[in-house]
Amino acid sequence: MSQSNEYGKVGKRGVLVIPAGLRRRYRLEEGSLVAVEPREEGILLRPVVALPVETYTPERKAELLLANAVDAEDRAWAEKQVRALGLDPADFAAPRGEDR
């Protein structure tokens, strides 16, 4: 890849205008996140990818805790965690092959 200098322009409030060719090359669109790193020789801009964070309701957390228990000790720990969420472990289906 050839490295020819292209120049951006800093506008009001520090907004940096990146040349269109570089935006296309690095798939930068309006709203894209860019890491801004101070370096000895200047400022480094890098495109970053933000992945959505999955959030769980207390009920879903309880389901996951109980479903992933591998033995009686683990199940007891999971039930304690579910109670700490303010939920009753008995309200959730027992894993297959187990009776309540």
ChimeraX attribute file (.defattr): number of C-alpha atoms within 10 A of each C-alpha:
attribute: neighborCount
match mode: 1-to-1
recipient: residues
	/A:1	3
	/A:2	4
	/A:3	5
	/A:4	6
	/A:5	5
	/A:6	10
	/A:7	9
	/A:8	11
	/A:9	10
	/A:10	10
	/A:11	9
	/A:12	6
	/A:13	6
	/A:14	8
	/A:15	9
	/A:16	11
	/A:17	12
	/A:18	14
	/A:19	12
	/A:20	13
	/A:21	10
	/A:22	13
	/A:23	15
	/A:24	10
	/A:25	8
	/A:26	11
	/A:27	10
	/A:28	16
	/A:29	10
	/A:30	6
	/A:31	6
	/A:32	12
	/A:33	13
	/A:34	14
	/A:35	11
	/A:36	12
	/A:37	11
	/A:38	10
	/A:39	8
	/A:40	7
	/A:41	6
	/A:42	8
	/A:43	10
	/A:44	12
	/A:45	11
	/A:46	12
	/A:47	14
	/A:48	12
	/A:49	10
	/A:50	9
	/A:51	6
	/A:52	6
	/A:53	6
	/A:54	5
	/A:55	8
	/A:56	10
	/A:57	8
	/A:58	13
	/A:59	17
	/A:60	11
	/A:61	15
	/A:62	24
	/A:63	19
	/A:64	14
	/A:65	19
	/A:66	23
	/A:67	16
	/A:68	12
	/A:69	16
	/A:70	9
	/A:71	9
	/A:72	9
	/A:73	10
	/A:74	14
	/A:75	16
	/A:76	14
	/A:77	15
	/A:78	21
	/A:79	20
	/A:80	16
	/A:81	17
	/A:82	22
	/A:83	13
	/A:84	11
	/A:85	13
	/A:86	12
	/A:87	16
	/A:88	14
	/A:89	21
	/A:90	10
	/A:91	10
	/A:92	14
	/A:93	13
	/A:94	14
	/A:95	13
	/A:96	7
	/A:97	5
	/A:98	7
	/A:99	7
	/A:100	8
